[in-house]
Amino acid sequence: MDDARVADFLSSLPEEKRKLAEIIRRTVLQADKKVEETVKWGNLTFVKNGKNIAFVYTYDKGPYINFGFLKATSLKDPKGLFQGTGKGMRHVKIYSEKDIDKKQFTAWVKEAVQLEVDR
């Protein structure tokens, strides 16, 4: 969808964060083949049919990246992985590859698509 901007976002990340973002990116894109990626608000953002599904963001000083959902409070979180206090938005802090729960992340992407797009 927005290949150059996505590539710029990823290349701007330090190597360790870039590796983590790439794993999350592959997980999201495999969860739903029609999800596209772009950069919004300076963050890697996953969309379907123009609706925001999920995003990856980080802070320069933080040793982690965040994987989040705008309507996370409507998603099932059986392992209590989500953090945050926003009205609907929540995220998971990812410090290393062991923090990437591909099965749970895939379930959230599918659930978020149902909430946003396929209703």
N, C-alpha and C positions, 0 to 999 in steps of 0.2 A: 504494500500500500504506500508506504513512505520510506522506501529502502535507504535513501541517503541520510535522512534524519535519524533513523534507527541506528544505522551504522555509526554515525557521528556520536550519538548518545553512548553506545556501547564502547566505542574507542576512547571516549573521554574518561571512562572508569579505570581505576587502578586494576592491575591484572587479576588479583584475587576476587574483587567485586565483579569484574567482567565475567569471569568463569561462572560465578554463581548466577548472575543475570542470564547468561546463555542457557544454563540448565533450566531455569524457570521458564524462559522464553520457549524452549523446545517443549517443555511439559504443557504449557498453555496451548501452543499451536497444535500439538498432537491431540489434546483433549477435544478440540472442535476445529475441524479443518476449515471452517468458514470464518473463524476469528481472524482479524487482521491486526497489524500493529502499526503504531504511529508514535509520535512524540507530542504530548500535550502537557502544558504547564511545566515543561522541562523534564518530564518523566516518560519512560517507556510505558505506553498505554495500549491495552488490548481492547478492540472494539468489534462489535458485530452489528451489522445493519445500522451503523451510526450511533449505536448505544455503547457507552463505556462499560466494560466488563471487569477489568482488573488493571493493575499498574505495578510497576517496579520503580522505586525511588530510593535515594540515598542522600546522606549528608557528608560533606567533605571530611569532617572530623570523626564521624562514627565508623567503627570497625565492622559494620554490617550493611546489608541492603534490606529494604522492606518490600514485601510482596503483599499488596492489599486489594481490597474490594470496596467499592463505594457503598454497596448495600450489604455489607458483611453481617450486620445484626440480623438479617433475614436468612442467613445461611446456617446450616447445621455445623456445629463446632464440637464434636464429641470428645476431642482430646484437649479442648481448652487452649488452642494455639493462638487464637486472635488476641491482639493487644490493642489498646486505644480506648478513647472515651467519647469519640465523635457521635453525633446523632445516629449515623448509620455506618460510617466508614470504620474499618478495622484493618490491621496489618499483622504480618508475622515478621519478626526480625530474624534475618538469616546471617549467621556469623560464619558458617562453614557448610559444606555439602551435607553433613549429617542432619542439618536443620531443614533440609528440603524433603518433605514428605510427599513424594510424587503422587501416590494414591490419593491422599487427602486433597492436594492441590488440584488434581484432575477432577475430583468430585465437586470441589468448589466452583471450578470454571463451568462445568456442566450445569450446576445449580444456578449460578449467576446468569448464565445465558437463558435458562428457563425463566428466571425472574424478569429479566430485562427485555428479551427479544421474543421468545417463543410462547408468549402467553396469549 
